Amino acid sequence: MAEMGLRPAVEVVDVGGRVVRIVDGHLLAPEAGGPRPIGHDLPNRGIELVVVADGYQARWSRAPFGLGALARLFAGGAAGGALFRLLGLPGAALGTIIAVGLARAGRPARPADVEDPAVTVREDGPDLVLSSPSLAALVLAVMQVTGAAGPVTVSPAALGAASEGVRLDDVGGLEDVVAQFRDVAVSFRHPDVMARWGATRPQGILLYGPPGTGKTMLAQALANEIGAELREIRTPEILDKWVGNSEKNIQRIFTEARALRSPAILLFDEFDSIITYTGAAFDAAGQMINAVAGIFKQEMNTLIEANPNVIVVATTNFPDRVDASLTRSGRFDLKLAVPLPGPRARADILAKLVRALIARHETPGFRMFADDVDTESLGAAASGLTGADLKEALRRAQLDKAMREARSGATSGPITNADLAAAITRLQRA
């Protein structure tokens, strides 16, 4: 395995039992330009980390209180018994006591709670914004105010194999498609330039190709690239057995989309099973399908003018099942094939998957992959496999090692090139 190619540089910072792992920190150096997001596995989903021109910044969207805090307030001992006795009090007295409890239990962290002088903190409405020229100091401060136990890993790329955090840099083997998605992201982030030239970015993108080639992942990567919410629309949300409900459902989806004030991607996954077009309809089902398709076409005609914050992405394994009138230019301006990966693409996919696993799981005392892992030879040997198949081959190799160690109690060695080749061969024979 090429050491610099697959194994990222990992810096471990341990301060008072709080551990931060910084993966490929040289790729996170501050530089001129807009904020760049930093991948992290902090347990609180309300935390955003970014690189800015003069350092690093974290925003914590704090909730003022929650039912969990109320439950902890009254949990156990005398407080627990007091809760039952309170039920005999007048409603006003009970309401006052609960309100005071909520206020105390849900009191958010204050700027004064941060001990490190290298970190500055300010309150922005309900949010807490932390800034520091040091990434490690910033993450340690975030761990302090949120109570995160750690260890916490930060990285320029998405951490782990969770597709929810994937970015375009993490997509392997689809250079042409990724390049066009980058252009979409640039156009979305610069509406002023688009307006000056009277240019209109694509409002709809159709992705088609065999199963497992990464169509849904691309939509998720685009959403993360532009900081958009991904709203996935599935068949049960639209199609309904009761007359008229399917039409109402598709109308409601677009009405909600028009009202959004933040960037969003509407993902119609398996588009051919959700919305199609039959032409002449001789029964109630055919009439319903035509009605839904008609509403979809009307909404797509004006969506970008009504709300430029929304992009529609549709994916299908069977493009021939979708009527051309639904996907014509003006509705879907980009129609991109997502093919089976070739040898070079498979090697690229494997390399990125392995790097992500190393970044997330390897520690100074544990190596997940041996140095003989050769993604080029594995990619060449994995003919016919998709990106999803390669991900499954890695999962099987990980599981084999874990089960061997669990059964024997002896530490297993790292995953070798032979281990991965065997997993790939088993998948090909399945």
C-alpha positions in Angstrom: 0.0 0.0 0.0 1.4 3.4 -0.9 1.7 5.0 2.6 1.1 8.5 1.4 -1.7 7.4 -0.9 -4.0 5.5 1.5 -2.9 6.1 5.1 -3.8 9.7 6.2 -1.7 11.6 8.7 -3.4 11.5 12.2 -2.5 13.9 15.0 -3.7 12.9 18.5 -4.2 15.7 21.1 -5.0 14.6 24.7 -5.8 17.3 27.2 -7.2 16.3 30.6 -8.7 13.1 29.2 -10.4 14.8 26.2 -8.9 13.3 23.0 -9.1 14.9 19.6 -7.9 13.1 16.5 -7.1 15.5 13.6 -6.9 13.6 10.2 -4.9 15.2 7.4 -4.6 18.5 9.3 -2.5 20.0 6.5 -5.7 20.0 4.3 -7.5 22.0 6.9 -5.1 25.0 7.0 -6.8 28.4 7.0 -6.7 30.2 3.6 -8.5 33.0 1.8 -12.0 32.2 0.5 -15.3 31.3 2.0 -15.8 29.0 5.0 -15.0 25.4 4.3 -16.8 22.7 6.4 -14.9 20.2 8.5 -16.1 16.7 8.9 -16.5 15.5 12.5 -18.1 12.9 14.7 -19.2 15.1 17.6 -22.3 13.4 19.0 -24.4 16.6 19.0 -25.9 17.1 15.5 -26.4 20.8 16.1 -22.6 21.5 15.8 -21.0 22.9 12.6 -17.2 23.2 12.2 -15.7 25.3 9.5 -12.3 26.7 8.4 -12.3 30.4 8.0 -9.6 32.8 6.7 -8.0 33.5 10.1 -8.6 30.1 11.9 -11.5 27.9 12.8 -15.0 28.4 13.9 -17.7 26.3 15.5 -21.4 27.0 15.8 -23.5 25.2 18.3 -27.3 25.4 17.9 -28.4 25.1 21.5 -31.9 24.0 22.4 -33.2 26.1 25.3 -34.7 23.1 27.1 -36.0 19.7 26.5 -38.1 16.9 28.0 -35.0 15.0 28.7 -33.7 17.7 31.0 -37.1 17.8 32.8 -36.9 14.0 33.3 -33.4 14.2 34.7 -34.5 17.0 37.1 -37.1 14.8 38.7 -35.4 11.5 38.4 -34.8 9.3 41.5 -34.7 9.9 45.2 -36.7 12.6 47.0 -37.1 14.5 43.8 -38.8 11.5 42.2 -41.2 11.1 45.1 -41.9 14.8 45.1 -43.1 14.7 41.5 -46.0 12.4 42.5 -46.9 14.5 45.6 -47.0 17.5 43.3 -49.9 16.0 41.5 -52.1 17.0 44.4 -51.2 20.7 44.2 -53.2 23.3 42.3 -52.5 23.4 38.6 -50.9 26.9 38.8 -48.4 25.8 41.5 -47.5 22.6 39.6 -47.0 24.7 36.4 -44.7 27.1 38.2 -42.5 24.5 39.7 -42.2 22.6 36.4 -41.3 25.9 34.6 -38.6 26.7 37.1 -37.3 23.1 36.7 -37.1 23.5 32.9 -35.3 26.8 33.2 -32.7 25.3 35.6 -32.2 22.0 33.8 -32.1 23.4 30.3 -29.8 26.3 31.0 -27.4 26.3 28.1 -23.6 26.6 28.4 -22.4 30.1 28.8 -19.3 31.8 27.2 -17.7 31.9 30.7 -17.8 28.1 30.7 -14.9 27.9 28.2 -11.6 27.8 30.0 -9.1 28.1 27.1 -8.0 31.7 26.5 -7.1 30.7 22.9 -10.8 30.3 22.2 -13.2 33.2 22.0 -16.9 32.7 22.5 -19.9 34.8 21.7 -23.7 34.3 21.8 -25.6 34.7 18.6 -29.3 34.4 19.6 -29.8 30.8 20.8 -26.5 29.8 19.2 -23.0 29.7 20.8 -20.2 30.6 18.3 -16.6 29.6 19.2 -13.5 30.8 17.3 -9.8 29.9 17.6 -6.6 29.9 15.6 -6.1 26.4 16.8 -8.3 23.6 15.5 -7.5 21.3 18.5 -8.2 24.0 21.0 -11.5 24.8 19.3 -12.7 21.1 19.3 -11.6 20.6 22.9 -13.7 23.7 23.9 -16.7 22.4 22.0 -16.3 19.1 23.8 -16.2 21.0 27.1 -19.4 23.0 26.6 -21.4 20.1 25.1 -20.2 17.5 27.5 -18.9 15.2 24.8 -16.8 12.3 26.2 -14.7 11.7 23.1 -12.5 10.8 21.5 -13.6 13.1 18.7 -12.2 12.9 15.1 -12.1 15.8 12.7 -11.2 15.5 9.0 -11.4 17.5 5.8 -13.6 14.7 4.4 -16.7 13.0 5.7 -15.9 10.6 8.5 -16.7 6.9 8.3 -18.9 5.3 5.6 -22.1 7.1 6.6 -23.5 8.4 3.3 -25.2 11.3 5.2 -21.9 13.0 5.6 -20.4 12.3 2.1 -19.1 15.2 0.0 -18.1 15.3 -3.7 -14.5 14.8 -2.7 -15.5 11.4 -1.3 -17.1 10.2 -4.5 -14.8 7.8 -6.3 -14.7 6.9 -10.0 -17.3 9.3 -11.4 -15.1 12.2 -12.4 -17.3 13.5 -15.2 -20.5 13.4 -13.1 -18.7 15.0 -10.1 -17.4 17.8 -12.2 -20.9 18.7 -13.4 -22.1 18.5 -9.8 -19.3 20.9 -8.7 -20.5 23.4 -11.4 -24.1 23.1 -10.0 -22.8 23.8 -6.5 -20.8 26.8 -7.7 -23.8 28.2 -9.5 -25.9 27.7 -6.4 -23.5 29.4 -4.1 -23.1 32.5 -6.4 -26.7 33.7 -7.2 -25.4 37.3 -7.6 -23.2 36.2 -10.6 -26.0 34.2 -12.1 -28.4 37.1 -11.8 -25.9 39.6 -13.4 -25.6 37.4 -16.5 -29.2 36.4 -16.5 -28.1 32.8 -16.2 -30.3 30.1 -14.7 -28.7 27.2 -13.0 -30.2 23.7 -13.5 -33.4 23.2 -11.5 -33.6 19.5 -12.1 -31.1 16.7 -12.4 -31.9 13.1 -13.6 -29.4 10.4 -12.6 -29.8 7.1 -14.3 -27.8 3.8 -14.3 -27.5 0.3 -12.8 -28.3 -0.2 -9.1 -25.4 0.4 -6.7 -23.5 2.9 -8.8 -23.9 5.8 -6.3 -26.9 7.8 -7.6 -28.4 8.4 -4.2 -25.0 9.1 -2.7 -24.3 11.8 -5.4 -27.5 13.6 -4.3 -26.4 13.4 -0.7 -23.0 14.7 -1.6 -24.5 17.6 -3.6 -26.7 18.5 -0.6 -23.7 18.6 1.7 -21.6 20.6 -0.8 -24.1 23.4 -0.9 -25.3 23.2 2.7 -28.7 22.1 1.7 -31.3 19.9 3.5 -32.0 16.6 1.6 -35.7 15.8 1.5 -36.1 12.2 0.1 -39.5 11.6 -1.4 -40.5 7.9 -1.6 -43.4 6.1 -3.2 -45.7 5.8 -0.1 -45.5 9.6 0.4 -47.3 10.2 -2.9 -49.2 7.2 -4.1 -52.4 6.4 -2.2 -55.2 4.0 -2.9 -57.9 6.6 -2.1 -59.1 8.6 -5.1 -57.6 12.1 -5.2 -55.1 11.6 -2.3 -52.1 11.0 -4.6 -52.7 14.3 -6.4 -53.0 16.1 -3.1 -49.8 14.5 -1.9 -47.7 15.7 -4.8 -49.2 19.1 -4.6 -48.4 19.3 -0.9 -44.8 18.3 -1.5 -44.3 21.2 -4.0 -46.2 23.7 -1.9 -43.9 23.0 1.0 -40.9 23.2 -1.3 -42.0 26.6 -2.5 -42.2 27.9 1.1 -38.7 26.8 2.1 -36.3 29.7 3.0 -33.1 27.6 3.2 -31.4 25.5 0.5 -33.0 22.1 -0.1 -32.8 19.2 -2.5 -35.9 17.2 -3.2 -34.7 13.7 -4.0 -37.2 11.5 -5.9 -35.4 8.2 -5.5 -36.5 5.4 -7.8 -38.3 8.0 -9.8 -39.9 5.5 -12.2 -41.8 3.9 -9.4 -43.1 7.2 -8.0 -44.0 9.3 -11.0 -44.5 8.0 -14.6 -46.8 8.6 -17.5 -49.0 6.1 -19.2 -50.5 8.1 -22.1 -54.1 7.0 -22.6 -55.6 5.8 -19.3 -58.5 3.3 -19.4 -58.9 2.7 -15.6 -58.8 4.7 -12.3 -55.2 3.7 -11.6 -54.0 5.0 -15.0 -55.9 8.2 -14.6 -54.4 8.8 -11.1 -50.9 8.2 -12.5 -51.5 10.6 -15.3 -52.9 13.2 -12.9 -49.8 13.0 -10.6 -47.5 13.2 -13.6 -49.4 16.3 -14.9 -49.1 18.1 -11.6 -45.4 17.2 -11.4 -44.8 18.7 -14.8 -46.7 21.9 -14.0 -44.8 22.4 -10.7 -41.5 21.8 -12.3 -42.2 24.5 -15.0 -42.1 27.3 -12.4 -40.3 25.9 -9.3 -37.0 27.7 -9.8 -38.7 31.1 -10.3 -40.9 30.5 -7.2 -38.0 29.3 -5.0 -34.4 29.4 -6.3 -33.3 27.6 -3.1 -34.7 24.3 -4.3 -33.1 21.7 -6.6 -34.9 18.6 -7.7 -32.9 15.4 -8.2 -34.5 12.2 -9.5 -32.8 8.8 -9.8 -33.8 5.7 -11.7 -32.4 2.4 -12.7 -34.8 2.3 -15.7 -34.8 5.6 -17.6 -36.8 4.0 -20.5 -39.8 3.7 -18.0 -40.0 7.5 -17.5 -41.9 9.5 -20.1 -39.7 12.0 -22.0 -42.2 14.8 -21.3 -41.4 14.5 -17.6 -37.7 14.9 -18.0 -37.4 17.3 -20.9 -35.0 20.3 -20.7 -36.5 23.1 -18.6 -37.7 20.5 -16.1 -34.6 18.3 -15.8 -31.7 20.3 -17.4 -29.1 17.7 -16.6 -29.5 14.1 -17.5 -26.4 12.2 -16.3 -25.6 8.5 -16.8 -24.0 6.9 -13.7 -22.3 3.8 -15.2 -20.7 0.7 -13.7 -17.2 1.6 -12.7 -14.2 0.5 -14.7 -10.9 -0.8 -13.2 -9.5 2.6 -12.5 -12.8 3.9 -11.0 -13.0 0.8 -8.8 -9.5 1.4 -7.6 -10.4 5.0 -6.8 -13.6 4.0 -4.9 -11.6 1.4 -2.9 -8.9 3.9 -2.0 -11.4 6.5 -0.7 -13.3 3.9 1.3 -10.1 2.5 2.8 -8.8 6.0 3.7 -12.1 6.9 5.4 -12.0 3.6 7.5 -8.4 4.3 8.5 -9.3 7.9 9.5 -12.1 6.8 11.6 -10.9 3.6 13.3 -7.1 3.3 13.4 -5.3 4.4 16.6 -1.7 4.4 17.6 -2.1 0.9 18.9 -4.3 -0.5 16.2 -4.0 -0.9 12.5 -7.0 -1.9 10.4 -5.2 -2.4 7.1 -1.9 -3.9 6.3 0.7 -2.1 4.2 0.3 -4.6 1.3 -3.2 -3.4 0.3 -3.0 -2.5 -3.4 -6.2 -0.8 -4.6 -5.0 -0.9 -8.2 -4.8 -4.7 -8.3 -8.0 -5.1 -6.4 -9.8 -2.7 -8.7 -8.6 -4.7 -11.7 -9.7 -7.9 -10.2 -13.2 -6.7 -9.1 -14.7 -6.7 -12.6 -18.5 -6.3 -12.7 -18.8 -4.9 -9.1 -20.4 -1.6 -8.3 -19.4 0.9 -5.6 -22.0 -0.6 -3.3 -20.4 -4.1 -3.9 -16.9 -2.8 -3.0 -18.3 -1.3 0.2 -19.8 -4.7 1.0 -16.5 -6.4 0.3 -14.8 -4.2 2.9 -17.6 -4.8 5.4 -17.2 -8.5 5.0 -13.4 -8.3 5.5 -14.0 -6.2 8.7 -16.5 -8.6 10.0 -14.3 -11.6 9.4 -11.5 -10.1 11.4 -13.8 -8.9 14.2 -15.5 -12.3 14.5 -12.1 -14.2 14.5 -10.9 -12.0 17.3 -14.2 -12.3 19.2 -14.2 -16.1 19.0 -10.5 -16.7 19.9 -9.8 -13.8 22.2 -6.5 -13.3 20.4 -5.8 -10.1 18.5 -6.3 -10.4 14.8 -3.8 -9.0 12.4 -4.7 -6.2 10.0 -6.8 -6.7 6.8 -4.4 -7.8 4.0 -4.6 -7.5 0.3 -5.4 -11.3 0.2 -8.3 -10.8 2.6 -9.8 -8.1 0.4 -9.2 -10.2 -2.7 -11.0 -13.2 -1.2 -14.0 -11.0 -0.2 -14.2 -9.6 -3.7 -14.1 -13.1 -5.2 -16.9 -14.3 -2.9 -19.1 -11.4 -4.0 -18.4 -12.1 -7.7 -19.4 -15.8 -7.2 -22.6 -14.9 -5.3 
